[in-house]
Amino acid sequence: MTNLLMGILVLFSSADGKLLDRAARESAWYLERLYQAPVRCVADGRPGDAKICIALGQACESLASNLPPLAPDELQVLVRQAGGRQEVLLRGGSPFAARAAAVRFLEECGVLFGPLQDFLADRKPVPRFEAMDIRERPRRRLFGPHYWLNFPMDPSSFTREEWLRLVLGWSRMRATVMGYHFYQSFPWYDVDMRGFKDQSGYFFYSQRHPLAPEQELRYAVHNRRTYVS
């Protein structure tokens, strides 16, 4: 039976943008599957009389003032008792770090994230969170998978939905990059393609291959000196 007296309120701020909007709604989705309690997700709201309140990003300011500053890549998960309720503050020095705090908290609740499938702990009737104060920064600035493409067993056969699930899965595992190794030319065919410039050798021999500055790619390319040896 759903415990109506122990509902969970998830607060987020619209000023934080779409990333934390989605992170708040994702958190509510997971919490509904972890506990037999109703979960409400509210933008720009107040805690009111909620007995369990989870605040994400700038919404933490509605529960606490004078919070310590965090580095851009630093997260904080703070669980405490205050004002007659249980409060969970999920903070970061940037929206990306705040989203990582939400994921870190869900891991503490019993979610094991995977690239394509998540594993959840057995559902509990009443949500009770242990007091904690976690502050973490990434051990590696660049972390993520390196996929080989154009082979029968690789993800290049995925549907668009499967690719999206893969990217979201790795992001929940706090990956910051995804590497793709593919053959831009086709060495198993002896074909001379008119007007085609073979550039794969630059990767194979550890040389730099500058990415073409196409307008539609400029927003996504931040480092033109990273290559796969």
N, C-alpha and C positions, 0 to 999 in steps of 0.2 A: 504494500500500500504506500502511496506517495505521502511523504511527511510534509504537510503544508506548513507546519510551524518552523521548519528548519530550511526554508528556501534560501537560495543563494542569489545575491544581487551582484552583477558584473557591471562596473562603471568604466566608461572610457570617454575621452574628450574628442569632439569632432575637429578640434584644432590640430590634433596629431595626424590627421590625414587617413587615407584609405588603408595603409598598412596596419595601423593599430585598430582601426575599425574592424578589419577582417580578423586580426588576432583576438580581439575581444569576443567576436561571434564564434570563432573556432574554439576558444577556451570554454565558452558556454556549452557548445556542442559536446565536447569531451566530458565536462563535468556532469552533464545530464546522463551520460553513460557510465559514470563512475559511482554516482550516488542516487538513491531513490528520493530525490528532492527536486522541487521545481527550481528552474534557473531562469532569471530574467536578465537581459542584457540591455542597458540603458545608456544612451549618449547624453552627455552634459547634464547628468542627474545628480541627485544628492542621496546620501545613504539612508536618510529617513529613519524608520524604525527597523530596518533590516538587521537580523541577528548575525548574518554572515555576509560581509561585503568585501568584494574583490575589486580593487581599483588598478587600472592600467595606465601607464604613462602620466600625462598631466592631470588625469583624474585623481591621482594620489593626493594632490594638493587639497582636495575637498575633505580628506581624512586627516591630513597632518601638514603642519607648516614647518618651515626651517629645516627641510630635509637636506642632508649633506649632498654636495654636488658630486656627480659621477663623470668619469672619463667617457668620451664618445663610444668606446667599445665595452664599457663596464655595465654589468647588470646588478640589480639588487632584488632579492626576494625576501620580504619582511612580513612575517606572520606574528600577530600580537593580539592581546585582548585590550580593548579600549572602548570606553563609553558604553559598557554593557553588551558589547558585541565582539565577534571575532573579525579582525581586519586582516586582509592580505594586500600588501602594496607591492606591485610589480613595476619596477622602475628601470630606466636605462639612460645613459648619457646621450642617446640618440633614439629615434623611433625603431631602428633595427635592434638596438640593444634592449629596448623595452619589450619588443616582441620576443626576443630570446629569453627574457625573464619570465614571460608567460609560459613558454615552452618548458623552461627549467622547473617552474612550479608544477606543471602537469606531470613531469617526470617524478617529482616528489610524491604526487598523488597516486602514482602507479601506472603511468602510461610509458610504454617502451616504443619509441618511434622507430620506424623502418622506412626504407626508400619506397616500397610499394605496399606495405601492410603494417599496421600498428597493432600492438598487443596491449590489452587493458587488464588491469587487476579485476578481481571479482567485485561485482557491484555491492556497495555497502548501503545500509538503510539510512544512516545519519552521517552527514559530512562533519568530520572533526579533523582539524589540521594542527599538527604539532607546532609549537612556537619555534621559529627559526629566523635567522638573519644571514642570508647567503649573499656574498658579494664576490663576483667572479669576472675575469677577463679572459678572452680566448688565449689558449696556449700557442696557437699558430694564427698568423694573420690570414694566410691562404690555406683553406681546408676544403676538400671536396673530392668527388669521384673523378676518375679518368676513364672514359668509355672509348672503346675501339668500335668504330662504325663500319658499315658496309660488309659485314660478315653475317652468315645465316643465323648466328646465335645472339646477335646484339640487339639493342633497343631501337634500331632504325626501322624495325617492323612494327613498332608500337603505333597505336592510333593516337590522334591528338589528345584525347582524354587520358590515355595511359601516360603519355609524355608529361602532361600537366601534373598528374598524380606523382610521377617520379620526381619532378622538380620540387613540388611542394613537400614531398617526403624528405628530400635531402635538405631543404631549407629548415624544416622542423628539427632536423639533426644538426642544425646550425652550420651547414656548409656555406662558404662564402664564394666559392668558384665551382664551375663544372668544366672539366676538360673533355674535349672530343678529338680523337685521333682518327683521321680518315684519309683515304687516298684520293687526292684531288685529280690525279690522272689514274688510268686503269692499267697497271703494269702487267696484268695477266692477258691483255689483248695487244696484239701487235698491229696497232692502228695509228695512222698519222692523221689527226683531226685538224682540219684547216683552221688556221687562226687561233689555235688553242695554245696557251703558254703553260708549259709544264712547270709547276712550282712545288711539287711535293718533295723534291730532293733537298730543298732548303731546310725542311724539317728533319729529314732523315740524317743529314750531315751536320746538325747542330748549328746551322747558320740562321741568321735573323731573316725573317720574311715579313716585311712591313705589310700590314693589312691595308687594303684599298680604302680610300677615304670616301666611300659612298655616303651620300647624305643620310640615307635611312639607317646607316650603321653607326654614325658618329656618336649618338647618344649612349651606345652600349660599349664602345671601345675606349678603355681608360689606360691601357698599357700596351704599347706597340713593340715592346721588347721581350715579351714573354713568349717562349716557344717550347715545343716538346722535343726533347733530344731523341 
